[in-house]
Amino acid sequence: MPQWERDTWLVHAGTDFFGNLEPTALPIYPSTSYRSRSGEELDQLMGGTREGFSYARHGNPNVAALVEAMKVLEHAETGIATASGMAAIDAALYATGLAPHDRVLVSQDIYGASLSLLSSLWAEFGVETAVGEFTDADVFVSMLAEVRPKAVLIETISNPLLKVLDVPELVRLAHGHGAQVIVDNTFATPVMYRPAECGADLVVHSATKYLGGHGDAMGGVVLGRHQHEERLHQYLKLRGAVLGPFESWLIHRGLRTLGVRFEKQSANALQVAQKLQASGLFTHVYYPLFADHPTHATAQRLLPNMGGAVVTLELSGGKDRVFRFMDRLELIASATTVGDVYSLCLYPLIASHRNQTPEQRAQMGITDGTIRISIGLEDPGDIAGDLIQAATLSA
């Protein structure tokens, strides 16, 4: 493999997957099945002893090209692409080999739907979940000893309060207790951080977000070690949570501009966060590079002088004030995602953490005034100006 730098791989990874064809724009293969030249060939394809394609639920050239690109970018050994980020989380949990009465140790700051997945579907299967605050390594060690988990689930940058965990240290400690570690790297992307390099067993992305980056394709990606390959592919074949060829093509195309998009969005986010903090209109402005952020020291050590493309705000006045604020936004739309080229506002109370109880949200630090802003590619002055005028008029 050539010793290219990250930006070169973002443009070229996975584009040589189509054999002798070398189009500058990758072809799309919408076929649901593929002909075999003989019964023996089909037998080999279905048995996995021969490379190729037989049925779209088992594999598709566009999906395979996307996975190959992500393996290169995340320095992983194997992987799959799924129909959504939630399917990717589910597949990663399955890949660890969870069985009834096994336990999963989860950061309290992860995406609300990931918590709900564990507390509902996996709980019905007999898997127990323990939740803790992992910014304190001593607390993490204590919970490892008490819970004895088979798997640990964390996020590189948490949603929505943007806590940056000491991933290398948590991986080291978890492995010392025999646990596998799943890292959701959606908010960081491989541009900022690659968890597999510090020993994470499985890395998950909601490809709907920054990887695709244009709000037009839903998908997920799971990257892992060789030992996870069979279970990951078994998950796709049996659960059927496959990513379609058109979505794969769009997400793969999005990877080509991920570097320039994410760096610009992160630079915009820092400028916006600084303007909002200086305005004095918000009770708190969360951004990992700010000295008052609870995980600022970890962010400085782990992240490459970037704080990511999300800014989270705390607005006084509760739910009614937040609704007035959202209604007065002119440039920024209210929508339930991040990572698009345009800026978006999300209210965790009614969206990402709607299914958590008030007590659970309070424990996480999410209040009735917490607002998450996904920063896009617009002029940062225009983004900040819209947020400031909405905060002023909603008072």
C-alpha positions, 0 to 999 in steps of 0.5 A: 500500500502506498505511503500516502498522507491522509488527505490523499487517501480521502480522495483515492481510498477505495477507488481502485476496487473496480478492477481494470475500470478506472473511471474518475467517477465511480460506477453504481451497481444497483443489481440485487444479484449476480450471475455465476459462470458455473455451479462451482463458482456460485458454491464458492461465492456463497461459501466465501472461498472466492471473492466476488458477488452473488446477492446484494444482501451478502455484498455489493461493489459500491458497499465494498468500495466504501468499506475498503476506503474506511478500512484504510482511513481508520487503519482497520482490518475488516468492516461492514457498512450498514443501513444506518448508524444505529444498525452499525452500533447494533452490529458492533455489539453483536460482533463482540459475541454478547450472550445472555447475562453478559454485561456492557459498560457504557459511558453516560454521555453517549447518544441517547438512542444507543442507550435506548438500544441497550436498555430495550432490545439488548435487555430483552435478550438478557444483556445487562447494561451499566452506565457511568461517568468515564472522564474520571479513570478511577471511576472507570476502573472501579466500574470495570472491577464491579461490572466485569463487562464483556464490552465497553461502549464510548464516544470519542467526542460525546453528544451533545456536551462534547466531552473528549474521553481519554480513549487510549487510557480507557482502552488499556484499562478495559483490555486489562479487565478482558473487555472489548472496546467499541468507540463511536467516532462519528463526531471526530471522524478519521480526520481528527482521531483514529481509535483503532490506532490506540487499540480500540476493538471496533470503531463505529460511524454514523455515515449519515453525518460527516462522512456523507456530509451532504444530508442526502444519504443514511448509513453506518460503518463498523470497522474491526479486527480480523476476529470480528469479520465473521460475526460482522458479515453474519449480522448483515446476512441475517439481520439484513441491515444492508446499505444500498448501492446509491447511498454507498456511492453518495457516502463514498463521494462524500469522503473525497471532500471530508478533509476540507469540509471538516477542517473548515467546519471545525474552524467555523465552529471555533469562531462561532463559539468564541463570538457566542461566548463573548456575547454574554447571551448564553449561560454556557458555551461548550466547545472542547478547545475552551479552557472552561470545558471539563475535558479541555486538557484531554482534548488538547492532548488527543486532538490535532488542534481541532475541536470538532464542528459542533457547538453546544449552548446553554440558554436560560428560560427552559423549554419555552425560551428554547422554542422561541429561540428556535422559531426566531432562527433565520439561517440555521434550520432545526433538524435532527442531525449533524455533519451537513454542509449547512448549519443545524440546530437540535434540541436534545430534550425533544430529539436525541435524548427524548427517551431518557428520563429527566433524572437521566438527562440531569445526570448527564448534564443535559438541561431544558436549556441545552441546545446543540448546533452543528456548524456548517460551511456558511460564513461564521459571522453569519452563523453566529449572527443568527444565533445571537439575534435569535437569543436576543429576540427570544429573551 
